[in-house]
Amino acid sequence: MAKIIINLKNFVLKTKFYGIDLIEKFFINILSFVCFRNLSWNDLLGVNRNRNGVYRKFQIKYRKFDPIWLREHRNFFKQDSRGFGEDAFHSYWFSLIENYKPSRLLEIGVYRGQTISLWALIGAKLNYEMEIVGISPLDNSGDEVSSYLDIDYERDILENFERFGLNKPTLIKGFSKVHSDVIRNGEWDLIYIDGSHDYLDVKIDLKIAYFGLKVGGILVLDDSSLYTSFKPMISNTFRGHPGPSRAFLEIEENKWKFILGVGHNNILQKI
């Protein structure tokens, strides 16, 4: 009897999830249908205090205005647990890179290469020269809130790059704290922190990233909007983990300028 009740509960929760997901998609499709202007990056900065509005605008931009190759890349990584994130993230990365034109880019915590291959794809399509580096354990090492597949990550990442006809990235195996000199001395234009979600590890990554970024460089902190005003209207879209979210709240305003929040990603600029 207990097993029947548990199965019934799981069925109701699953049905509720898919029902909410369908409502969400319908709602965004309606918004996309009635939206006739593709907003520029500067337009979006004008609404940067409304996190929910920014997120919706990038959802619409992704569906209606962004190039098909961007959606093809995202759809590939949605399959078979190849990547996490949101459709809106692909859209904001496209806009951010198009606007700031970073040439030296670093991701801390690569997983299966969705983000670094997206950077490379955007650079190829826009004819921007980029040096892309990823620091990652390249194994299934987890943290307080995450666990990962047991696969050959380096091979998987390189195969994903090859699938899109992209130049190979530089992959550095290990944790960011082991390769702090690479981060600190990199003179990076853009750093994406998506490594360990443990609070102290995130704080260390932020500190080292500050020294490694050029003045005016961009930092994106993943999984960090749990304690912000971001709360999607319909769906239970992921808002972040406690560690990165706490670290984001403690950002030093004399070192960082807040640019934009898109879902659980927060974009900062080094002062």
HUBEL-V579672 format. One record per residue. RES is the residue in three letters. PSI is psi in whole degrees, -180 to 180 (none if undefined). Layout:
# HUBEL-V579672
res psi
RES PSI
RES PSI
This chain:
# HUBEL-V579672
res psi
MET -44
ALA -39
LYS -39
ILE -42
ILE -43
ILE -44
ASN -39
LEU -41
LYS -45
ASN -38
PHE -43
VAL -44
LEU -42
LYS -43
THR -41
LYS -43
PHE -50
TYR -32
GLY -45
ILE -40
ASP -42
LEU -42
ILE -43
GLU -49
LYS -41
PHE -44
PHE -47
ILE -37
ASN -39
ILE -47
LEU -40
SER -39
PHE -37
VAL 0
CYS 126
PHE -1
ARG 130
ASN 115
LEU 141
SER 169
TRP -42
ASN -35
ASP -43
LEU -33
LEU -25
GLY -18
VAL 26
ASN -10
ARG -14
ASN 90
ARG -40
ASN -39
GLY -41
VAL -45
TYR -45
ARG -41
LYS -37
PHE -31
GLN -44
ILE -45
LYS -43
TYR -45
ARG -35
LYS -33
PHE -26
ASP 155
PRO 153
ILE -33
TRP -28
LEU -44
ARG -35
GLU -40
HIS -47
ARG -43
ASN -36
PHE -45
PHE -15
LYS -26
GLN 145
ASP 36
SER 33
ARG -22
GLY 161
PHE -150
GLY -166
GLU 157
ASP -40
ALA -27
PHE -40
HIS -40
SER -44
TYR -34
TRP -41
PHE -48
SER -41
LEU -47
ILE -39
GLU -34
ASN -45
TYR -21
LYS 56
PRO 143
SER -26
ARG 114
LEU 138
LEU 132
GLU 131
ILE 109
GLY 87
VAL -27
TYR -116
ARG 13
GLY 17
GLN -49
THR -46
ILE -32
SER -31
LEU -45
TRP -48
ALA -39
LEU -44
ILE -45
GLY -42
ALA -43
LYS -35
LEU 2
ASN 42
TYR 136
GLU 130
MET 144
GLU 115
ILE 126
VAL 139
GLY 131
ILE 122
SER 150
PRO -26
LEU 33
ASP -168
ASN 28
SER 131
GLY -162
ASP -158
GLU -27
VAL -3
SER 148
SER 153
TYR 165
LEU 153
ASP 89
ILE 173
ASP 94
TYR -41
GLU -47
ARG -42
ASP -45
ILE -46
LEU -36
GLU -37
ASN -38
PHE -45
GLU -36
ARG -35
PHE 10
GLY 38
LEU 152
ASN 145
LYS 143
PRO 171
THR 117
LEU 127
ILE 116
LYS 129
GLY 174
PHE 154
SER -36
LYS -24
VAL -31
HIS 37
SER -32
ASP -36
VAL -41
ILE -48
ARG -35
ASN 16
GLY -16
GLU 56
TRP 148
ASP -27
LEU 134
ILE 132
TYR 116
ILE 109
ASP 39
GLY -129
SER 141
HIS 3
ASP 136
TYR -52
LEU -37
ASP -41
VAL -43
LYS -41
ILE -44
ASP -42
LEU -43
LYS -47
ILE -39
ALA -35
TYR -44
PHE -29
GLY -21
LEU 145
LYS 157
VAL 129
GLY -5
GLY 161
ILE 135
LEU 133
VAL 125
LEU 118
ASP 158
ASP 39
SER 21
SER 17
LEU -34
TYR 22
THR -175
SER 2
PHE 118
LYS 99
PRO 148
MET -38
ILE -59
SER 167
ASN 52
THR 138
PHE 135
ARG -14
GLY 179
HIS 156
PRO -43
GLY -60
PRO -35
SER -41
ARG -42
ALA -39
PHE -40
LEU -26
GLU 12
ILE 133
GLU 117
GLU -17
ASN -6
LYS -29
TRP 140
LYS 126
PHE 127
ILE -54
LEU 147
GLY 125
VAL 105
GLY -130
HIS 13
ASN 138
ASN 131
ILE 124
LEU 158
GLN 133
LYS 130
ILE none
